[in-house]
C-alpha cells in the first residue's frame, strides 16, 4: 500500500539559511508520525512546504503514491491535507459554526451553509469524539476546545492527513492528554496524523513512528516502541542531553520579594488573585503550580507592574511598595526586578523589530545603548551579538526580524534580555514553552545558576514536571488563592489534588 505522504529530496533555502537539506520522509497511512528536532531544525518549514505555504527549491511530494505539486494551501486541502497551526487561525468573536464554514461557504446565502455545517459538525463529533457547542463563541472557549475547533475545520474540509504544529504548546497537561485521545481515535478511524513537537514525553506517549531533524536534515527515523527519550534527545542535539535538572541544595538568605494580601481583578471585575501572601528569599526558586486560569498569570502581571491591583502590600528588597500606585514596570526594572512574560508574542517581543532591537526592549533608555536622544546602533548590535552567542540563538543574526525566528529562539531572546540584566528578583512565566530539549536543559541550568548567585526567582509553569524539578518550594494556586505549600520533594499526586481544589480547607486553616 502506498504511503500517505512521501517527500523525496526536499530542499529549501532562505537567503543564506538552508532550512531543509535533501529530505526524504515517508509517512504510512493510518499512523501517528512524530517529527522532532531543536528549534530552527526545519520542522515547520518542511510541513509548510507540504501544506503549500512555501515552495521547495528542489524535490518531489507524493500523496497516496502519486506525485503532486502543492502550489498553495487550497491545493493541499484539495489533496486531503489539513494543518492545525501552533497559533490558532480563528476569529474569536465568531461562533464555532461560523469559524468552521469561514472560507468554505459554497454559497452567497449563509443560512443554508450554516445548516449544512451544523449537520456535518454533529456527524464529525460523533464519529471522532470531538464534542463541542457549535453556537459557542470561540473567545468563550478554553484553549483546548479552541484547538478542537481547528481540528474540526480541517476534517470538515475533508482532511485525511492532519498536520499538527506544536499542538500542546498552549495546553495544560490535562488538555494535552485529551488531545492525545482524540489523535488516537482519528488514527483508528484511518486518518494519518503528523505531529510536530519538541516534547519527548508526547512522542513516546502517542506516536507510532518518529523522525528526528537536526540542522535541516532528517538524521534518523525510528519505530517509537523501539527507541527511548534519551536516544531521541541525543539524535536531536548531537550530544548527550541531561533530561533532569542538576541542582544542589538552596541556601535561602533574606527575603527579596514579600507579598501580603494581594488582590487583583480582571477587566470583567472578577477577582483573579484573592488575598494572596507569600515570600521569595534571595537564593531560592519558588514555583507556582496550578491549572491555567487560576490566577497565576494575573499574579505575575501584577507583580511586574503590568496589571492594576486592588489592594495588598509588597516589599521589594526591603523597600515597601504600594501595589495600587507604585508598580510601574520601568520603575520596578530600575529597582532590580525583571520579568519574562508568559506570552512572548504579545508581551515580550515586537515581532517586526530586529533581534537587536528586541534584545534591549524596555532597557533602551540605558546609557549603554543611547547616544543622547538617539540609540547607539553599534552598541545595540554588539550587545545583541554577545547574547546570541551566550544563549545559542539561531540563526545568529542580530539584524533579522524577530518574527523570522522559531518560537524557542524567540523565547531565548526574551530570557537573554532579562537574565543578562543581573536582576535581584526574576519573575518567569512558562520559561520553556515551545522550547526544544537542548534549549530546555540550557534554560534550566541558567535559572539554577541565577539562584546559586543569590537571586530570588518566582516561577510559573503549567509543566508540573518542570515545577517539581526546579523549585525549592512550591505554592499551589486554585481559584485565585494559594491553597497549599510543599517542599522540593513534593509528590505529583498530592500536588494534583491541590491543583484540583482539594486543598481549599488547608488554605482556610
KOLKOL-584844 format. One line per field, with one value per residue (C-alpha): residue number from 1; residue in three letters; x, y, z. Coordinates in Angstrom, 2 decimals. Each point is the difference from the previous one (the first is absolute). Layout:
BEGIN
num <- [NUM / ...]
residuo <- [ALA / ...]
px <- [X / ...]
py <- [Y / ...]
pz <- [Z / ...]
***
This chain:
BEGIN
num <- [1 / 2 / 3 / 4 / 5 / 6 / 7 / 8 / 9 / 10 / 11 / 12 / 13 / 14 / 15 / 16 / 17 / 18 / 19 / 20 / 21 / 22 / 23 / 24 / 25 / 26 / 27 / 28 / 29 / 30 / 31 / 32 / 33 / 34 / 35 / 36 / 37 / 38 / 39 / 40 / 41 / 42 / 43 / 44 / 45 / 46 / 47 / 48 / 49 / 50 / 51 / 52 / 53 / 54 / 55 / 56 / 57 / 58 / 59 / 60 / 61 / 62 / 63 / 64 / 65 / 66 / 67 / 68 / 69 / 70 / 71 / 72 / 73 / 74 / 75 / 76 / 77 / 78 / 79 / 80 / 81 / 82 / 83 / 84 / 85 / 86 / 87 / 88 / 89 / 90 / 91 / 92 / 93 / 94 / 95 / 96 / 97 / 98 / 99 / 100 / 101 / 102 / 103 / 104 / 105 / 106 / 107 / 108 / 109 / 110 / 111 / 112 / 113 / 114 / 115 / 116 / 117 / 118 / 119 / 120 / 121 / 122 / 123 / 124 / 125 / 126 / 127 / 128 / 129 / 130 / 131 / 132 / 133 / 134 / 135 / 136 / 137 / 138 / 139 / 140 / 141 / 142 / 143 / 144 / 145 / 146 / 147 / 148 / 149 / 150 / 151 / 152 / 153 / 154 / 155 / 156 / 157 / 158 / 159 / 160 / 161 / 162 / 163 / 164 / 165 / 166 / 167 / 168 / 169 / 170 / 171 / 172 / 173 / 174 / 175 / 176 / 177 / 178 / 179 / 180 / 181 / 182 / 183 / 184 / 185 / 186 / 187 / 188 / 189 / 190 / 191 / 192 / 193 / 194 / 195 / 196 / 197 / 198 / 199 / 200 / 201 / 202 / 203 / 204 / 205 / 206 / 207 / 208 / 209 / 210 / 211 / 212 / 213 / 214 / 215 / 216 / 217 / 218 / 219 / 220 / 221 / 222 / 223 / 224 / 225 / 226 / 227 / 228 / 229 / 230 / 231 / 232 / 233 / 234 / 235 / 236 / 237 / 238 / 239 / 240 / 241 / 242 / 243 / 244 / 245 / 246 / 247 / 248 / 249 / 250 / 251 / 252 / 253 / 254 / 255 / 256 / 257 / 258 / 259 / 260 / 261 / 262 / 263 / 264 / 265 / 266 / 267 / 268 / 269 / 270 / 271 / 272 / 273 / 274 / 275 / 276 / 277 / 278 / 279 / 280 / 281 / 282 / 283 / 284 / 285 / 286 / 287 / 288 / 289 / 290 / 291 / 292 / 293 / 294 / 295 / 296 / 297 / 298 / 299 / 300 / 301 / 302 / 303 / 304 / 305 / 306 / 307 / 308 / 309 / 310 / 311 / 312 / 313 / 314 / 315 / 316 / 317 / 318 / 319 / 320 / 321 / 322 / 323 / 324 / 325 / 326 / 327 / 328 / 329 / 330 / 331 / 332 / 333 / 334 / 335 / 336 / 337 / 338 / 339 / 340 / 341 / 342 / 343 / 344 / 345 / 346 / 347 / 348 / 349 / 350 / 351 / 352 / 353 / 354 / 355 / 356 / 357 / 358 / 359 / 360 / 361 / 362 / 363 / 364 / 365 / 366 / 367 / 368 / 369 / 370 / 371 / 372 / 373 / 374 / 375 / 376 / 377 / 378 / 379 / 380 / 381 / 382 / 383 / 384 / 385 / 386 / 387 / 388 / 389 / 390 / 391 / 392 / 393 / 394 / 395 / 396 / 397 / 398 / 399 / 400 / 401 / 402 / 403 / 404 / 405 / 406 / 407 / 408 / 409 / 410 / 411 / 412 / 413 / 414 / 415 / 416 / 417 / 418 / 419 / 420 / 421 / 422 / 423 / 424 / 425 / 426 / 427 / 428 / 429 / 430 / 431 / 432 / 433 / 434 / 435 / 436 / 437 / 438 / 439 / 440 / 441 / 442 / 443 / 444 / 445 / 446 / 447 / 448 / 449 / 450 / 451 / 452 / 453 / 454 / 455 / 456 / 457 / 458 / 459 / 460 / 461 / 462 / 463 / 464 / 465 / 466 / 467 / 468 / 469 / 470 / 471 / 472 / 473 / 474 / 475 / 476 / 477 / 478 / 479 / 480 / 481 / 482 / 483 / 484 / 485 / 486 / 487 / 488 / 489 / 490 / 491 / 492 / 493 / 494 / 495 / 496 / 497 / 498 / 499 / 500 / 501 / 502 / 503 / 504 / 505 / 506 / 507 / 508 / 509]
residuo <- [UNK / UNK / UNK / UNK / UNK / UNK / UNK / UNK / UNK / UNK / UNK / UNK / UNK / UNK / UNK / UNK / UNK / UNK / UNK / UNK / UNK / UNK / UNK / UNK / UNK / UNK / UNK / UNK / UNK / UNK / UNK / UNK / UNK / UNK / UNK / UNK / UNK / UNK / UNK / UNK / UNK / UNK / UNK / UNK / UNK / UNK / UNK / UNK / UNK / UNK / UNK / UNK / UNK / UNK / UNK / UNK / UNK / UNK / UNK / UNK / UNK / UNK / UNK / UNK / UNK / UNK / UNK / UNK / UNK / UNK / UNK / UNK / UNK / UNK / UNK / UNK / UNK / UNK / UNK / UNK / UNK / UNK / UNK / UNK / UNK / UNK / UNK / UNK / UNK / UNK / UNK / UNK / UNK / UNK / UNK / UNK / UNK / UNK / UNK / UNK / UNK / UNK / UNK / UNK / UNK / UNK / UNK / UNK / UNK / UNK / UNK / UNK / UNK / UNK / UNK / UNK / UNK / UNK / UNK / UNK / UNK / UNK / UNK / UNK / UNK / UNK / UNK / UNK / UNK / UNK / UNK / UNK / UNK / UNK / UNK / UNK / UNK / UNK / UNK / UNK / UNK / UNK / UNK / UNK / UNK / UNK / UNK / UNK / UNK / UNK / UNK / UNK / UNK / UNK / UNK / UNK / UNK / UNK / UNK / UNK / UNK / UNK / UNK / UNK / UNK / UNK / UNK / UNK / UNK / UNK / UNK / UNK / UNK / UNK / UNK / UNK / UNK / UNK / UNK / UNK / UNK / UNK / UNK / UNK / UNK / UNK / UNK / UNK / UNK / UNK / UNK / UNK / UNK / UNK / UNK / UNK / UNK / UNK / UNK / UNK / UNK / UNK / UNK / UNK / UNK / UNK / UNK / UNK / UNK / UNK / UNK / UNK / UNK / UNK / UNK / UNK / UNK / UNK / UNK / UNK / UNK / UNK / UNK / UNK / UNK / UNK / UNK / UNK / UNK / UNK / UNK / UNK / UNK / UNK / UNK / UNK / UNK / UNK / UNK / UNK / UNK / UNK / UNK / UNK / UNK / UNK / UNK / UNK / UNK / UNK / UNK / UNK / UNK / UNK / UNK / UNK / UNK / UNK / UNK / UNK / UNK / UNK / UNK / UNK / UNK / UNK / UNK / UNK / UNK / UNK / UNK / UNK / UNK / UNK / UNK / UNK / UNK / UNK / UNK / UNK / UNK / UNK / UNK / UNK / UNK / UNK / UNK / UNK / UNK / UNK / UNK / UNK / UNK / UNK / UNK / UNK / UNK / UNK / UNK / UNK / UNK / UNK / UNK / UNK / UNK / UNK / UNK / UNK / UNK / UNK / UNK / UNK / UNK / UNK / UNK / UNK / UNK / UNK / UNK / UNK / UNK / UNK / UNK / UNK / UNK / UNK / UNK / UNK / UNK / UNK / UNK / UNK / UNK / UNK / UNK / UNK / UNK / UNK / UNK / UNK / UNK / UNK / UNK / UNK / UNK / UNK / UNK / UNK / UNK / UNK / UNK / UNK / UNK / UNK / UNK / UNK / UNK / UNK / UNK / UNK / UNK / UNK / UNK / UNK / UNK / UNK / UNK / UNK / UNK / UNK / UNK / UNK / UNK / UNK / UNK / UNK / UNK / UNK / UNK / UNK / UNK / UNK / UNK / UNK / UNK / UNK / UNK / UNK / UNK / UNK / UNK / UNK / UNK / UNK / UNK / UNK / UNK / UNK / UNK / UNK / UNK / UNK / UNK / UNK / UNK / UNK / UNK / UNK / UNK / UNK / UNK / UNK / UNK / UNK / UNK / UNK / UNK / UNK / UNK / UNK / UNK / UNK / UNK / UNK / UNK / UNK / UNK / UNK / UNK / UNK / UNK / UNK / UNK / UNK / UNK / UNK / UNK / UNK / UNK / UNK / UNK / UNK / UNK / UNK / UNK / UNK / UNK / UNK / UNK / UNK / UNK / UNK / UNK / UNK / UNK / UNK / UNK / UNK / UNK / UNK / UNK / UNK / UNK / UNK / UNK / UNK / UNK / UNK / UNK / UNK / UNK / UNK / UNK / UNK / UNK / UNK / UNK / UNK / UNK / UNK / UNK / UNK / UNK / UNK / UNK / UNK / UNK / UNK / UNK / UNK / UNK / UNK / UNK / UNK / UNK / UNK / UNK / UNK / UNK / UNK / UNK / UNK / UNK / UNK / UNK / UNK / UNK / UNK / UNK]
px <- [0.00 / 1.34 / 1.06 / -2.36 / 2.85 / 3.41 / 2.50 / 2.97 / 3.07 / -1.73 / 2.26 / -0.83 / 2.26 / -0.80 / 2.87 / 3.08 / -2.03 / -0.52 / -3.20 / -0.45 / 2.76 / -0.86 / -2.68 / -1.57 / -3.00 / -2.69 / -3.15 / -2.12 / -3.80 / -1.99 / 2.96 / 1.10 / 3.44 / 2.01 / 2.57 / 2.36 / 2.99 / 1.51 / -1.51 / 1.16 / 0.61 / -2.38 / -3.08 / -2.56 / 1.58 / -0.31 / -3.67 / -0.66 / 1.28 / -2.34 / -2.90 / 0.83 / 1.16 / 3.48 / 1.23 / 2.99 / 3.12 / 0.45 / -1.67 / -3.36 / -3.15 / -2.04 / -3.47 / -1.40 / 2.88 / -0.74 / 2.30 / -1.76 / 0.84 / -1.39 / -0.02 / -1.93 / -2.08 / -3.12 / 1.81 / 1.03 / -3.59 / -1.21 / 2.53 / -1.44 / 2.71 / -0.98 / 2.18 / -0.53 / 2.46 / 1.75 / -1.77 / -3.63 / -1.55 / -3.40 / -2.25 / -0.59 / -3.39 / -1.40 / -1.83 / 1.38 / -2.29 / 1.03 / 3.71 / -0.36 / -1.84 / 2.20 / 1.64 / -2.13 / -3.43 / -0.81 / -2.91 / -0.87 / -2.84 / 1.34 / -3.02 / 0.12 / 3.76 / -0.36 / -2.56 / 2.33 / 2.99 / -2.00 / -1.15 / 3.52 / 1.42 / -2.44 / 1.15 / 3.69 / -0.50 / -1.64 / 2.50 / 3.13 / -0.98 / 0.39 / -3.00 / -0.34 / -2.80 / -0.37 / -1.56 / 2.67 / 2.19 / 3.65 / 1.14 / -2.20 / 1.68 / 3.07 / 3.12 / -0.44 / -3.43 / 1.24 / 2.52 / -2.85 / -1.69 / 3.15 / -0.04 / -3.69 / 0.73 / 2.56 / -2.25 / -2.95 / 2.16 / 0.66 / 3.41 / 1.29 / 3.48 / 0.16 / 3.12 / 0.24 / 2.78 / 1.01 / -3.62 / 0.56 / 2.01 / -3.07 / -1.69 / -0.01 / 1.14 / -3.64 / -0.94 / 3.00 / -1.14 / -3.47 / 1.60 / 1.96 / -3.23 / -1.49 / 3.07 / -0.07 / -3.68 / 0.68 / 2.79 / -2.27 / -2.55 / 2.63 / 1.26 / 3.77 / 1.44 / 3.32 / 0.97 / 2.70 / 1.24 / 3.12 / -1.48 / 1.37 / -2.64 / -2.65 / 1.93 / 0.37 / -3.65 / -1.88 / 2.05 / 0.56 / 3.15 / 2.26 / 2.44 / 2.73 / 1.16 / 3.25 / 1.23 / -2.39 / 0.56 / -1.77 / 2.65 / -2.07 / -3.43 / -0.98 / -2.96 / -1.04 / -0.26 / 3.62 / 1.59 / 0.23 / -0.20 / 3.73 / 0.88 / -2.33 / 1.44 / 3.53 / -1.01 / -1.71 / 2.92 / 2.97 / 1.25 / -1.18 / -2.66 / -0.76 / -3.74 / -0.14 / 0.88 / 3.39 / -0.08 / 1.22 / -1.68 / -1.18 / 1.48 / -2.82 / 1.01 / -2.02 / -3.48 / 0.24 / -3.69 / -2.73 / -3.64 / -2.82 / -3.76 / 0.24 / -3.33 / -0.33 / -3.09 / -0.10 / -1.62 / -3.42 / 0.32 / 0.49 / 2.45 / 2.88 / 2.51 / -1.76 / 1.84 / 3.29 / 3.04 / 3.46 / 3.74 / 2.84 / 3.50 / 3.26 / 1.58 / -3.18 / -2.47 / -3.65 / -2.24 / -3.71 / -1.92 / -3.59 / -2.28 / 0.11 / -2.60 / 0.24 / 1.66 / 3.67 / 0.20 / -1.74 / 2.28 / 3.16 / -1.38 / -0.94 / 3.44 / 1.63 / -2.07 / -2.00 / -3.35 / -1.72 / -0.51 / -2.91 / 1.76 / 2.90 / 3.62 / 3.33 / 3.58 / 2.76 / 3.50 / -1.27 / -1.66 / -3.72 / -2.11 / -3.67 / -1.16 / -3.01 / 2.25 / 3.74 / 0.19 / 1.25 / 1.89 / 2.89 / 0.38 / -0.04 / 2.71 / 2.10 / -0.47 / 1.40 / -3.12 / -0.06 / -2.94 / -0.17 / -3.68 / -2.03 / -1.06 / 3.15 / -1.88 / -2.36 / 2.02 / 3.65 / 0.87 / -0.88 / 0.17 / 0.66 / 3.01 / 3.50 / 1.52 / 2.41 / -2.94 / -1.90 / 3.20 / -0.16 / -3.77 / -0.96 / 3.64 / 0.47 / 0.45 / 3.04 / 3.09 / 1.75 / -2.30 / -0.75 / 2.01 / -1.91 / -3.56 / 1.04 / 0.70 / 3.59 / -0.55 / 3.55 / -0.35 / -3.40 / 1.38 / 3.08 / -2.21 / -2.35 / 2.86 / 1.36 / -3.44 / -0.44 / 3.31 / -0.66 / -3.52 / 0.63 / -2.75 / -0.51 / 0.43 / 2.80 / -1.17 / -0.73 / -1.50 / -2.60 / -3.63 / -1.05 / -3.06 / 2.39 / 1.43 / -1.57 / -2.07 / 2.73 / 2.60 / -2.43 / -0.26 / 3.79 / 0.04 / -2.34 / 1.89 / 3.36 / -1.34 / -1.36 / 2.58 / 3.01 / -1.19 / 1.08 / -3.26 / -0.39 / -3.54 / -1.05 / -3.62 / -0.24 / -3.17 / 0.13 / 3.80 / 0.18 / -3.31 / 0.70 / 3.67 / 1.89 / 1.71 / 3.52 / -1.14 / -2.07 / 3.16 / 1.82 / -2.85 / -0.36 / 3.74 / -0.11 / -2.92 / 1.85 / 3.19 / -1.94 / -1.39 / 3.50 / 1.20 / -2.48 / -2.91 / -3.63 / -2.06 / -3.76 / -0.89 / -3.38 / -0.37 / -2.82 / 2.61 / -0.26 / 3.21 / 1.82 / -1.41 / 1.03 / 3.49 / 0.92 / -1.79 / 1.35 / -3.52 / -3.29 / -3.15 / -3.22 / -2.67 / -3.65 / -2.79 / 2.33 / 1.18 / 3.12 / -1.45 / 3.19 / 3.78 / 2.35 / 3.72 / 2.24 / -0.82 / -3.72 / -1.97 / -1.69 / -3.24 / -0.12 / 0.61 / -2.67 / -2.57 / 0.86 / -0.20 / -3.49 / -1.15 / 0.37 / 2.16 / -2.57 / -0.54 / 3.75 / 0.18 / -2.85 / 1.87]
py <- [0.00 / 3.42 / 2.34 / 2.85 / 2.48 / -0.42 / 2.86 / -0.60 / 2.25 / 3.08 / 3.04 / 3.59 / 3.04 / 3.43 / 2.28 / -1.47 / -2.33 / -3.59 / -0.91 / -3.44 / -2.09 / -2.85 / -1.48 / -3.43 / -0.84 / -2.69 / 0.08 / -3.15 / 0.17 / -0.18 / 0.73 / 2.80 / 1.08 / 2.33 / 2.49 / 1.29 / 2.28 / 3.07 / 3.41 / 1.09 / -3.58 / 0.50 / -1.92 / 2.76 / 0.99 / -3.58 / -0.22 / 3.46 / -1.35 / -2.97 / 2.36 / 2.37 / 3.03 / -0.32 / -1.52 / -2.31 / 0.97 / -3.67 / -3.33 / -1.74 / -0.49 / -3.18 / -0.41 / -3.55 / -0.96 / 2.65 / 2.99 / 3.26 / 3.69 / 1.85 / 3.62 / 1.37 / -1.04 / -0.37 / -2.66 / -1.73 / 0.01 / -1.36 / -2.83 / -0.86 / 1.69 / 2.13 / 1.94 / 1.23 / 2.78 / 0.71 / 3.37 / -0.56 / 1.53 / 0.80 / 3.07 / 0.31 / 1.73 / -2.49 / -3.14 / -3.50 / -0.51 / 3.33 / -0.77 / -3.46 / 1.30 / 3.11 / -0.27 / -3.03 / 1.63 / -1.46 / 2.42 / 3.67 / -0.96 / -0.58 / -1.68 / -3.18 / -0.17 / 0.27 / -2.82 / -2.18 / 0.72 / -0.67 / -3.39 / -0.95 / 1.10 / -2.28 / -2.89 / 0.74 / 0.39 / -3.41 / -1.67 / 1.34 / 0.86 / 3.75 / 1.31 / 3.80 / 2.57 / 1.21 / 3.30 / 0.95 / 2.96 / -0.98 / 2.61 / -1.66 / -3.40 / -1.25 / -0.47 / -3.76 / 0.39 / 2.74 / -2.51 / -2.47 / 2.59 / 0.11 / -3.80 / 0.08 / 2.67 / -2.28 / -3.08 / 1.97 / 0.83 / -3.70 / -0.42 / -3.59 / 1.18 / 2.32 / 2.02 / 1.41 / 2.53 / 0.06 / -0.72 / -0.11 / 3.22 / 1.81 / -2.94 / -1.12 / -3.60 / -1.09 / 1.68 / -1.64 / -3.42 / 0.69 / 0.95 / -3.25 / -1.96 / 1.90 / -0.72 / -3.72 / -0.12 / 1.81 / -2.47 / -2.93 / 1.52 / 0.05 / 3.60 / 0.44 / 2.39 / 1.83 / 1.42 / 2.69 / 0.38 / 0.41 / -1.79 / -3.50 / -1.10 / 0.65 / -1.87 / -3.05 / 0.17 / 0.35 / -0.65 / -3.20 / 1.24 / 3.00 / 1.82 / 2.18 / 3.21 / 1.81 / 3.11 / -0.46 / -3.74 / -3.16 / -1.90 / -3.02 / -1.63 / -2.46 / -2.13 / 1.70 / -3.29 / -0.74 / 3.25 / 2.08 / 3.62 / -0.02 / -1.25 / 2.51 / 2.87 / -0.95 / -0.26 / 3.43 / 1.85 / -2.04 / -0.62 / -1.57 / 2.08 / 0.09 / -0.65 / 1.05 / 3.19 / -0.22 / 2.24 / -0.05 / 1.17 / 3.59 / 2.47 / 2.51 / 3.36 / 3.14 / 0.50 / 1.71 / 0.00 / 0.13 / 0.00 / 0.54 / -0.27 / 0.80 / 0.18 / 0.48 / 0.21 / -0.53 / 2.31 / -1.55 / 0.80 / -3.65 / -0.64 / -2.00 / 0.36 / -0.29 / 1.19 / -1.71 / 0.18 / -1.58 / 0.72 / -0.76 / 0.13 / 0.78 / -3.26 / -2.04 / -0.94 / 0.10 / -1.72 / 0.62 / -3.04 / -0.01 / -0.64 / 2.93 / 2.66 / -0.16 / 3.39 / -0.78 / 2.20 / 2.93 / -0.31 / 0.23 / 2.92 / 1.88 / -0.53 / 1.20 / 3.21 / -0.90 / -0.68 / 2.27 / -1.37 / 0.64 / -0.29 / -1.57 / 0.74 / -0.83 / 0.32 / -0.19 / -0.42 / 1.43 / 3.04 / 0.34 / 0.56 / 0.88 / -2.35 / 2.20 / 2.85 / -0.82 / -2.93 / 1.66 / -2.51 / 2.35 / 0.99 / -3.65 / -0.84 / 2.80 / -1.55 / -3.35 / -1.93 / -1.73 / -1.74 / -2.76 / 0.12 / -3.11 / 1.26 / 0.98 / 1.09 / 2.47 / 1.11 / -0.93 / 0.97 / 2.27 / -2.57 / 2.50 / 1.42 / -1.30 / -2.39 / 2.69 / 2.33 / -2.62 / -0.87 / 3.36 / 0.55 / 1.68 / 0.88 / 2.19 / 3.17 / -1.50 / 2.16 / -3.13 / 0.06 / 3.71 / 2.85 / 3.07 / -0.22 / -2.70 / -3.69 / -1.12 / -2.62 / -1.35 / -0.53 / -1.66 / -2.42 / -0.83 / -0.70 / -2.15 / -1.99 / -0.78 / -1.24 / -2.05 / -1.75 / -0.54 / -1.39 / -1.84 / 1.94 / -1.25 / 1.25 / 2.19 / 3.22 / 3.05 / 1.86 / -2.65 / 0.84 / -1.79 / -1.44 / -2.11 / -1.86 / -3.22 / 0.15 / -1.49 / 2.46 / 2.87 / -1.25 / 0.04 / 3.64 / 0.95 / -2.08 / 1.44 / 3.55 / -0.43 / -2.36 / 1.96 / 3.09 / -1.85 / 0.67 / -0.69 / -1.32 / -1.89 / -0.78 / -2.75 / -1.15 / -3.26 / 0.08 / -2.89 / 0.29 / -0.95 / -0.76 / -3.13 / -2.49 / 1.39 / 3.56 / -1.17 / -1.47 / 3.32 / 2.16 / -2.17 / 0.25 / 3.80 / 0.21 / -2.15 / 2.04 / 3.18 / -1.56 / -1.07 / 3.56 / 1.22 / 1.06 / -0.45 / -1.77 / -0.33 / -2.62 / -0.71 / -3.01 / -2.29 / -2.76 / -1.69 / -1.96 / 3.30 / 1.50 / -3.06 / -0.16 / 3.66 / 1.20 / 0.08 / 0.74 / -0.45 / 2.06 / -1.31 / 2.40 / -0.86 / 2.50 / 2.92 / -1.16 / -1.74 / -3.31 / -1.72 / 0.11 / -2.93 / -0.63 / -1.04 / -3.68 / 0.56 / -2.97 / 0.40 / -1.52 / 2.31 / 3.05 / -1.20 / -0.16 / 3.54 / 1.23 / -1.53 / 1.97 / -2.68 / 2.37 / 2.76 / -1.09 / 0.04 / 3.57 / 1.05 / -1.42]
pz <- [0.00 / -0.96 / 2.79 / 0.91 / -0.46 / -1.57 / -0.28 / -2.29 / -0.05 / 1.44 / 0.37 / 0.97 / 0.47 / 1.43 / -0.96 / 1.62 / 2.23 / -1.25 / 1.82 / -1.63 / -1.57 / -2.38 / 2.26 / -0.57 / 2.17 / -0.17 / 2.12 / -0.06 / -0.20 / 3.22 / 2.29 / 2.31 / -1.21 / 2.22 / -1.25 / 2.68 / -0.02 / 1.57 / -0.63 / -3.41 / -1.17 / -2.93 / 1.21 / -0.58 / -3.32 / -1.25 / 0.98 / -1.47 / -3.32 / 0.31 / 0.73 / -2.86 / 1.98 / -1.50 / -3.24 / 0.19 / -1.96 / -0.92 / 0.60 / -0.46 / 2.07 / -0.41 / 1.50 / -0.01 / -2.29 / -2.65 / -0.70 / 0.87 / -0.36 / 3.03 / -1.11 / 2.97 / 3.00 / -2.17 / -2.01 / 3.23 / 1.26 / -3.33 / 0.40 / 3.43 / 2.08 / 3.00 / 2.42 / 3.56 / 0.71 / 3.28 / 0.18 / -0.90 / -3.14 / 1.52 / 0.13 / 3.73 / -0.10 / -2.53 / 1.10 / -0.53 / -3.01 / -1.55 / 0.42 / -1.53 / -3.08 / -0.45 / -3.40 / -0.95 / -0.24 / -3.47 / -0.36 / 0.26 / 2.35 / 3.51 / 1.59 / -2.14 / 0.50 / 3.76 / 0.03 / -2.08 / 2.24 / 3.16 / -1.34 / -1.07 / 3.36 / 1.78 / -2.20 / 0.58 / 3.74 / 0.24 / -2.34 / 1.68 / 3.57 / -0.55 / 1.92 / 0.09 / 0.13 / -3.61 / 1.10 / 2.54 / -0.90 / -0.30 / 2.52 / 2.66 / -0.47 / 1.89 / -2.10 / -0.26 / -1.58 / -2.33 / -1.30 / -0.46 / -2.25 / -2.14 / -0.34 / -0.94 / -2.62 / -1.62 / 0.14 / -1.42 / -3.01 / -0.55 / 1.60 / -0.05 / 0.96 / 3.02 / 0.90 / 3.53 / 0.69 / 3.69 / 1.01 / 3.77 / 0.29 / 1.33 / 1.78 / 3.61 / 0.65 / 0.36 / -3.29 / -1.69 / 1.19 / -1.43 / -3.32 / -0.09 / 0.44 / -2.94 / -2.15 / 0.81 / -0.92 / -3.29 / -0.79 / 0.73 / -2.41 / -2.76 / 0.25 / -0.37 / 2.60 / -0.20 / 3.40 / 0.17 / 3.55 / 2.09 / 3.02 / 0.26 / 2.50 / -2.64 / -2.68 / 2.23 / 1.09 / -3.26 / -3.17 / -1.99 / -1.77 / 0.49 / -2.29 / 1.48 / -1.69 / 0.69 / -1.82 / -2.91 / -0.53 / 1.10 / 1.92 / 1.08 / -0.09 / 2.72 / 1.01 / 3.23 / 1.87 / -0.89 / 1.17 / 3.19 / 1.05 / 0.66 / -3.48 / -1.67 / 2.04 / -1.01 / -3.66 / 0.17 / 1.56 / -1.21 / 3.52 / 3.24 / 1.73 / 3.70 / 0.26 / 3.65 / 1.84 / 1.70 / 3.07 / 3.56 / 3.17 / 0.10 / 2.47 / 0.56 / 1.45 / 0.77 / -1.48 / -3.41 / -0.96 / 2.66 / -1.05 / 2.49 / -0.58 / -3.70 / -1.87 / -3.75 / -2.21 / -3.76 / -2.57 / 0.76 / 3.69 / 0.95 / 2.86 / -1.50 / 2.85 / 3.35 / 3.12 / -0.91 / 2.28 / -0.35 / 0.17 / -2.40 / 1.52 / -1.70 / -1.14 / -0.47 / -2.73 / 0.98 / -2.53 / -0.44 / -1.20 / -1.17 / -2.91 / -2.43 / 0.80 / 3.78 / 0.48 / -0.63 / -3.11 / 1.66 / 3.04 / -2.11 / -2.01 / 3.18 / 1.55 / -3.24 / 0.05 / -3.10 / 1.68 / 2.51 / 3.51 / 2.33 / 3.33 / 1.82 / 0.89 / -1.65 / 1.20 / -2.61 / 1.43 / 3.28 / -1.56 / 0.64 / -3.12 / -0.30 / -2.76 / -0.80 / -1.21 / 0.14 / -2.43 / -3.16 / -2.21 / -0.78 / 3.66 / 1.07 / -2.56 / 1.47 / 3.46 / -1.17 / -1.03 / -3.39 / -1.65 / -2.64 / -1.05 / -0.76 / -3.45 / -1.85 / -3.13 / 1.64 / 3.01 / -0.50 / -3.55 / -2.89 / -2.77 / -2.80 / 1.84 / -0.70 / 2.52 / 1.25 / 0.68 / 2.00 / 1.85 / 1.83 / 0.02 / 3.27 / 0.69 / -3.07 / 2.08 / 1.72 / -0.72 / -1.29 / -3.05 / -0.36 / -1.48 / 1.13 / -1.38 / -2.50 / 0.30 / -0.44 / -2.72 / 0.24 / 3.75 / -0.50 / -2.56 / 2.06 / 3.02 / -2.09 / -1.52 / 3.47 / 1.14 / -3.18 / 0.65 / 3.71 / -0.51 / -3.31 / -1.80 / -3.56 / -2.63 / 1.46 / -1.67 / 2.13 / -3.00 / -0.84 / 0.80 / 3.17 / -1.77 / -2.09 / 3.02 / 1.24 / 3.18 / 2.14 / -1.25 / 0.59 / 3.58 / 0.31 / -1.16 / 2.86 / 2.56 / -1.04 / 0.23 / 3.53 / 1.51 / -1.24 / 1.90 / 3.18 / 1.89 / 3.69 / -0.54 / -3.14 / -0.88 / -2.62 / -1.71 / -2.00 / -0.50 / -2.47 / -1.88 / -3.62 / 0.73 / -1.08 / 2.28 / -0.44 / 0.70 / 2.99 / 1.53 / -0.56 / 1.39 / 3.09 / 0.63 / -0.29 / 2.45 / 2.53 / -0.50 / 0.75 / 3.17 / 1.06 / -0.62 / 2.61 / -2.18 / 1.06 / -2.67 / -0.23 / -2.61 / -1.60 / -2.30 / -1.12 / -0.32 / 3.38 / -0.63 / -0.53 / 3.20 / 2.00 / -1.55 / 0.45 / 3.11 / 3.54 / 1.25 / -1.84 / 0.45 / -1.54 / -1.24 / -0.47 / -0.74 / 0.69 / 3.42 / 1.26 / 1.23 / 1.10 / 0.27 / -0.50 / -0.01 / -2.87 / 0.57 / -0.61 / -1.27 / -3.39 / 1.24 / 3.01 / -2.19 / -2.43 / 2.79 / 1.08 / -3.60 / -0.22 / 3.05 / 2.65 / 2.04 / 0.57 / 3.60 / 0.57 / -1.36 / 2.29 / 3.02]
***
